[in-house]
Amino acid sequence: MDGGKVSGRDLCAELRARFGAIGKTERVFRIWREEASARSRAALMAELPALPADVMELRRRVVAAELSAAENLARAERAEYREEAHQEKWAVEVDRLRMEVRRLRGLRPLGD
């Protein structure tokens, strides 16, 4: 890998080519995100001019807080998506069961 932007598919292909297996996807992508985050922080810190130590520490904290906020937002969005999918799944299942009960009772399904 050349150290540039890498897609998840490329990462999995490289792991399979090097080691013959990918590993647990969730763990692999968590480590990948942590590594990318650390590299981003290092790149941001390298671009900063020489500043007093206390200002550098504050900048480091701001960068860390911004990265953490972005990760938290992404996590919240994934959780919201999972919750919507869960609600949709059970709404369809409840509807299916209601239709089955109506059919077993000899009633016409709603909408007919």
KOLMAR-120346 format. One record per residue (C-alpha): x, y, z; residue in one letter. Coordinates in steps of 0.1 Angstrom, whole numbers, plus 5000, padded with zeros to 4 digits. Layout:
N
XYZA;...
//
This chain:
112
500050005000M;501350344992D;500150535023G;497550735004G;493750705007K;492750345009V;489250205005S;487849935029G;487849694999R;491549764992D;492349715029L;490549375030C;492249264997A;495649365010E;495149175043L;494048865024R;497048895001A;499548935029R;498148705055F;495648485038G;492748615059A;491048945067I;490048895104G;486949025121K;485649315100T;484549525130E;487949495147R;489949555115V;487949875106F;488250005142R;492049965141I;492050125107W;490050425119R;492350465149E;495450455128E;493950705103A;492950935132S;496450925146A;497951005112R;495551295107S;496451435141R;500151395134A;499751575100A;497751855116L;500351905143M;503251895118A;501652185099E;501452415129L;504152675133P;506452675164A;504252795193L;504652805231P;504152465247A;500852565264D;499352685231V;500552365214M;498852165241E;495652355237L;495852305199R;496451935204R;493451915227R;491252095201V;492351865173V;491651565195A;488251695205A;487351765169E;488351415158L;486451265187S;483351465179A;483551345143A;483850985154E;480951035179N;478751185152L;479550895128A;478750645155R;475450825163A;474450825127E;475150445124R;473150385156A;470250585142E;470350395109Y;470350065128R;467450175149E;465450285118E;466149945102A;465149765134H;461849965136Q;461049895099E;461749525102K;459349495132W;456749715116A;456749475086V;456649175108E;453749305129V;451849395097D;452449045083R;451148885116L;448049105115R;447348995080M;447848635090E;445448665119V;442848825097R;443248545071R;442948285098L;439748445111R;438348445076G;438348825072L;439448995041R;442849175044P;442749545047L;442849725014G;440849464995D;
//
